[in-house]
Amino acid sequence: MVRGTFYFRNAGNNCIAGTYSNDGTPRIYTESAIRITPDADFPEDIFCGTYFSSWIENNEAAENAGLVISRRANAVGIYALNWLRNDNPSLFSGEAMIAEGLLVGHYREP
């Protein structure tokens, strides 16, 4: 099971960008995403929505997946993140919070 940490920052124009690392990587890698659809319940939240996400993995190959970021139910200031693909509807899941304008959190394979 992969476990890791990440941060995203608002890069403008419906894009977020950041870095991540996990217990299977020897270094820090980049990830970026473009928002396809804002969250219907929180359209003003710059992080909430459905994204197309791309990143580099250990083998230096580009990977991509859908990414859904939503506010976690019954929690204030905590976000739920789910990376998914058609062949794997639950690639990774995570939680995050806003710290100094960044979305900072952890993720894991389910």
N, C-alpha and C positions, 0 to 999 in steps of 0.2 A: 504494500500500500504506500503510495507516494503522499508525502505531507510537505507543505511548503508555505512560504510567506510571499506577500506581494504588496505593491502600492500602485495606485493609479492617480494621475493628476488630470485635470480638465485641460485639454490641449486646444480647445476652441473648435468651432465648426462641427459640433456633435461628435468630436473625437476625444478619446482618453488614451493616455500613454503611461507606461510605467516599467517597472522591473519586477522580476520574481526570482526565487531560488527555491530548491526543494532538496530533500534528503537524497535524491538521485542525481543531482547536478554538481559538477565541480566548481561552478562559478555562477555569477549573476547574469541573467538574460533579460532581453527586452520583450515587451508585449504591447500591442496597440490595438485599438478597436474603434469602429465607427458605429454610432447609434443609428439603427434602422428605424426604430419605433420608440417614442417616449412612453413612459409608464402612464397609463390612462388615469390612475389615481393620483399621481404626483408629477404632472407634466413639467412643473417648474424645477424639479430636482435634476440638477445637471448630471447626476450619476445613474438615476433610475431609468431603465428601459431595456430594449432588446438590441444587442450589438452583433456585428460580425467582427470576430477577434482573430488576430494572427500573432504568432510568436515563434521563436527559434528554440529547438530542443537540443539535448546533448549531442546528437549526431549531426548538428548544424543544419538540419533540414527544417524548412518552414512548415509550420502546422497551422491549422485554422479550425475554428468551431464557432457555433453560436454562443453568446454569453447573455444571460438574463440577470440583471441587477435589480433587486426590489428591496423595499424596506421590510425588515423582518416583522412579522405579525406580533402584536403584543409586546413590542420593544421600542424604546425611544432611542434613535440615533444609531441603530444597528441595521446593517444591510445583509441580505442573503444573496449569494452569487452562485450561479449554476452554469457551467460550461457544458455544451451538448452538441452531439452530431446525430445525423440520421441513423448511423450504425451503432451509436452509443448514447442513449438519451440522458445519461448521467456520467459524463466523462470526469468532471471534478465538481465539487461543491465547496463553498466556503462562507465565511462571515467576515465583515469588515465594519469599520467605523471611520468617521471623518476626524482627522487630526491635522490641524494647521492647513486646511484646505485640501488635504490628500485623503483618498480612500485607502486605508491601510488595513490589511487583514491576513488571514491564513486560509489555506485550502487543502483538500485531501481527495484521494480517490474514494468513492463510496464503498 
